[in-house]
Amino acid sequence: MGNLVLVRHGQSQWNLENRFTGWVDVPITEQGAAEAVRAGRALRGVAFDRAFTSELKRAQQTLDIILKETEKTGIPVERSQALNERHYGDLQGLNKAETAKKYGDAQVHLWRRSFDVKPPNGESLKDTAARTLPYFREKILPAAAAGPGVLVSAHGNSLRAIVMGLENLAPEDILKVEIGTGRPIIYEIGPQGQVLKKTVESLV
């Protein structure tokens, strides 16, 4: 039995600029760094001895700050593309408001909030889950179940996929789930990989 801590990276430069980011490797902002500091402080009393993150610097920078704040900079860290954000294809780099003007609000909403509709040359949430969940079930969940715990610093949609699998949510339900930047979600995981308890940290 152990802890599984999920943290979406702190605000990135393109979050600030309201752009579709996807796999573009942009850094976190000063606000994003501050969010990571608060997350780290909230996690000081939470047991974990291993961490996983994506291949993108915004998740890695967030993880580095959290590990510094929790005095766990020496724990093993594994990086994987499986935890990368959803790939937004031709939309990457475009301002969301400008994209809505070009393609229409309804089309952009469909690309952003449907489960299985892909943006041009990009991934749907279904595609993201198809690469994230096997890695999560093979590597991360068993490590969390063995204890004392695991920290995952990743992205809104890769974390949505994990939450969907953990909580057995239907596609229409996971689309309603919002994962805030730098706000830890802590699951207590039983020995068979089952969720015993869920806590969303309130940050000060």
Sequence and secondary structure as in RCSB ss.txt:
>XXXX:A:sequence
MGNLVLVRHGQSQWNLENRFTGWVDVPITEQGAAEAVRAGRALRGVAFDRAFTSELKRAQQTLDIILKETEKTGI
PVERSQALNERHYGDLQGLNKAETAKKYGDAQVHLWRRSFDVKPPNGESLKDTAARTLPYFREKILPAAAAGPGV
LVSAHGNSLRAIVMGLENLAPEDILKVEIGTGRPIIYEIGPQGQVLKKTVESLV
>XXXX:A:secstr
 EEEEEEE   BHHHHTTB  TT    B HHHHHHHHHHHHHTTTS   EEEE SSHHHHHHHHHHHHHTT TTS
 EEE GGGS    GGGTT BHHHHHHHH HHHHHHHHH SS   TTS  HHHHHHHHHHHIIIIIHHHHHHSSEE
EEEE HHHHHHHHHHHHT  HHHHTT    BT  EEEEE TTS EEEEEE    
